[in-house]
Amino acid sequence: MMLNPETRQLFARRANVARYQKILETHLTAEERRFVERRLTEERAALQQLAGSVASTNTSTPAA
């Protein structure tokens, strides 16, 4: 099954969020923690934007 680019990006963003959450469970310096938290926030925002984009594309596309 071929996935469209938006769906592939959605999966990648979700995987990144999960990875950053797991990293936050480990011992980090304050600087490392700030970096990972910032990346996690960025990934969540991108995921939310992408999910909204994919949802609006799916609802605006007429059925064949």
Secondary structure, DSSP 8 states (H G I E B T S, - for coil): ----HHHHHHHHHHHHHHHHHHHHTS---HHHHHHHHHHHHHHHHHHHHHHHHHHHHHHHS---
